[in-house]
């Protein structure tokens, strides 16, 4: 597995080898985390980091009757994806479950007992937090050192083409480590999520086994999370101006991201299968948006209406450009002719599948 969790030592903090300090990057980490969690019932957990790992682990810890404090330097949780308004909803929900947030500061040191276990976490702002266990979720880095000087690297990962082939066409890379062409945005990206890992792995296998009939990987960036009674999905890109919609005091709300006059990203909490499919469909086609106020007013209805238009028979007329018109057409796939052979690097799919099943049992 060619990804590695960022270690505390990289930030000048020692003690990451303490038996009650946990990371979550592979199967061994997951097993260790479960064991430490089971031995910390009714105790205190400090979660360092406010991203995916931090938020999902915090929820699981709370469900298992552990008091949780989250610490991160950003102004709000999930800073790489959420707007402040979206983040506020989730932070308030977590707080209703007993989670405490300490923002704008970082871990500086641990207090250890004679057995080498962490008993307290010291923060830069002078706070000291009692701890029976610590979960570190401060990010990951593609472990590409083995391939330096041998494969072309880009965006912190291994650069691949639409068939997941690296600069050495007999070497394939998938998952978090692969920097691949995202056709919908016309640029190379490296994505860190289980959905991308699974689908890029499937595409690489198809390209190897059926090179004559397998086209380019055409992936719409997709992220999701399910914690407590919450479930959200995000498609596309979160750059440009965010247009929020829905009831942020209820269970269903979301946002669209508009950049250079086009809708390029969609987020939805509490949607149905049909609603999630609708926001995915319109995000892929990047409709032109002329009136942000009207888009906010229509909200989720915009996605549902436009997706229905896309489902009409091919002979149906295409609406003229307007505040809700879709102007981006799909391009045909052009197959690449590939050489056989594979060294698959960095798929997190197997671990993510196992962890998902394990977490549901928590």
HUMO-V602937 format. One record per backbone hydrogen bond with DSSP energy under -1.0 kcal/mol. NH is the residue of the N-H (numbers start at 1). CO is the residue of the C=O. E is the energy in kcal/mol with one decimal. If there is no record, write none. Layout:
((NH:CO:E) (NH:CO:E))
This chain:
((4:141:-2.2) (6:139:-2.6) (10:7:-1.4) (11:8:-2.4) (12:9:-1.5) (13:8:-1.8) (18:15:-1.9) (21:18:-1.9) (22:134:-3.4) (30:26:-2.2) (31:27:-2.4) (32:28:-2.3) (33:29:-2.5) (34:30:-2.2) (35:31:-2.1) (36:32:-2.5) (37:33:-2.6) (38:34:-2.3) (39:35:-1.2) (40:37:-1.5) (42:65:-2.4) (43:40:-2.4) (45:67:-3.6) (46:133:-2.0) (47:69:-2.8) (48:135:-3.2) (49:71:-3.0) (55:51:-2.9) (56:52:-2.7) (57:53:-2.4) (58:54:-2.2) (59:55:-1.8) (60:56:-1.9) (61:57:-2.6) (62:58:-2.3) (63:59:-2.2) (64:60:-1.2) (65:62:-2.0) (66:61:-1.5) (67:43:-2.7) (69:45:-2.1) (70:100:-3.3) (71:47:-2.8) (72:102:-1.8) (78:50:-3.4) (81:78:-1.8) (82:78:-2.7) (87:83:-2.9) (88:84:-2.1) (89:85:-1.2) (90:86:-1.5) (91:87:-2.7) (92:88:-2.3) (93:89:-2.0) (94:90:-2.7) (95:91:-2.5) (96:92:-1.7) (97:94:-1.1) (98:95:-1.6) (99:94:-2.2) (100:68:-2.3) (102:70:-2.8) (104:72:-1.2) (108:122:-3.0) (109:122:-1.4) (111:120:-2.5) (113:117:-2.4) (116:113:-1.9) (119:111:-3.2) (120:111:-1.2) (121:129:-2.7) (122:109:-2.9) (123:127:-2.7) (124:106:-2.4) (126:123:-1.8) (129:121:-2.9) (131:119:-2.3) (132:44:-3.5) (133:44:-1.4) (134:20:-2.6) (135:46:-2.3) (136:22:-3.3) (137:48:-3.1) (141:4:-2.4) (143:2:-2.3) (144:142:-1.5) (147:144:-1.6) (150:147:-2.4) (151:147:-2.5) (154:157:-2.3) (157:154:-2.2) (158:177:-2.9) (159:152:-2.2) (160:179:-2.5) (161:165:-2.0) (164:161:-2.2) (166:171:-3.1) (171:168:-3.0) (173:164:-1.9) (174:345:-2.1) (178:175:-1.5) (179:158:-2.8) (180:189:-2.2) (182:187:-3.2) (185:182:-1.4) (186:182:-1.2) (187:182:-1.3) (189:180:-2.6) (197:193:-1.9) (198:194:-2.8) (199:195:-2.4) (200:196:-2.5) (201:197:-1.7) (202:198:-2.1) (203:199:-2.2) (204:200:-2.3) (205:201:-2.2) (206:202:-2.3) (207:203:-2.6) (208:204:-1.8) (209:205:-2.8) (210:206:-3.0) (213:210:-1.1) (214:210:-1.1) (217:162:-2.6) (223:234:-2.4) (225:232:-1.7) (230:227:-3.1) (232:225:-2.2) (233:268:-2.2) (234:223:-2.9) (235:266:-2.7) (236:221:-2.5) (237:264:-1.8) (241:258:-2.6) (243:256:-3.2) (245:254:-2.3) (247:252:-1.7) (250:247:-1.5) (253:269:-1.2) (254:245:-2.5) (255:267:-2.0) (256:243:-2.2) (257:265:-2.5) (258:241:-2.7) (259:262:-2.7) (262:259:-1.4) (263:287:-2.6) (264:257:-2.8) (265:257:-1.1) (266:235:-2.5) (267:255:-2.7) (268:233:-2.3) (269:253:-3.0) (270:231:-2.6) (276:272:-2.5) (277:273:-2.2) (278:274:-1.9) (279:275:-2.0) (280:276:-1.9) (281:277:-2.1) (282:278:-2.2) (283:279:-1.7) (284:280:-2.1) (285:281:-1.3) (288:325:-1.0) (289:261:-3.2) (295:291:-1.9) (296:292:-2.5) (297:293:-2.1) (298:294:-2.5) (299:295:-2.6) (301:298:-1.7) (302:299:-1.4) (304:300:-2.1) (305:301:-2.8) (306:302:-2.6) (307:303:-2.3) (308:304:-1.5) (309:305:-1.6) (310:306:-1.7) (312:309:-1.4) (316:313:-2.1) (325:322:-1.4) (352:348:-2.5) (353:349:-2.5) (354:350:-2.2) (355:351:-3.2) (356:352:-2.4) (357:353:-1.8) (358:354:-2.5) (359:355:-3.0) (360:356:-1.5))
